[in-house]
Amino acid sequence: MGSKKHGKRSKAPRLDKKKYEKELRRLQIELVSMQQWVTAADARVLVLFEGRDAAGKGGAIKRVMQYLNPRHARVVALPQPTEREKGQWYFQRYIERLPTKGEIVLMDRSWYNRAGVEKVMGYCTDEEYDRFLAQAPVVEQLLVDDGIILVKYWYSVSDVEQEKRFRSRLNDPMRRWKLSETDLLSITRWEDYSQAKDAMFDITDREHAPWWSINSDDKRAARLNTISHLLSQVPYDRLDPDEVHFPERPSAAGATRPPIDEHRFVPDHAATL
């Protein structure tokens, strides 16, 4: 799940911040155009984000979603299954959250949990794991046959960069919650995760639902590459926006309004800075 040893991946210079921000804006404008087409065409788009812990999936999802209309785009990030969900068909709780007409769904991890963390950490039986690998290509074929645009991304990060990101979270009060025991175990189980990823790709990288790998050691480049590629996977047309005519604001009707000092205003904390 990423480069296996130190120094295996050539170290490219990080993308310049100004170039990144300029291209990100251009691509996000295109995402808005793409969403307008998805909504008008009643298309359904499902994007799976998978990869190593701390590989940058969340940051990429945030940039994809940043300017989209939340009424027609949503992120699915499921917690651990409940006891009731554990008794369901494995794919069931994911199927319930698939996109409807005119909608984009981004899954921050997906049913591939079973082929990754569940397999490596022993959270599923060998029988459940084998059944998953047999069923996943069939389920994805059914989704594609029904017209869903399915895109699967794998974020690859080097072991050195992953540990660097873990350590940066340790003393950051806004990101400390991202550092879980499972994350730390992924350091010692690096090779196990690599083997699980290879086995998963071997069976589920199919023509109808291929895996697209993204080198995410440079987060800026990974975000741009994600959005650019996603746009290429949706056959959208730019739609001309409806013409907008601003109405004349009517004059005040003369009704007496209550004194403004009767309202409760939040304290002006900003003025104290």
Secondary structure, DSSP 8 states (H G I E B T S, - for coil): ----STT-S-------HHHHHHHHHHHHHHHHHHHHHHHHHT-EEEEEEEESTTSSHHHHHHHHHTTS-TTSEEEE---S--HHHHTS-TTHHHHTT---TTEEEEEES-GGGTTTHHHHHT-S-HHHHHHHHHHHHHHHHHHHHTT-EEEEEEEE--HHHHHHHHHHHHT-TTTGGG--HHHHHHHHTHHHHHHHHHHHHHHH-BTTB-EEEEE-SSHHHHHHHHHHHHHHHS-------------------------GGGS-----GGGG-
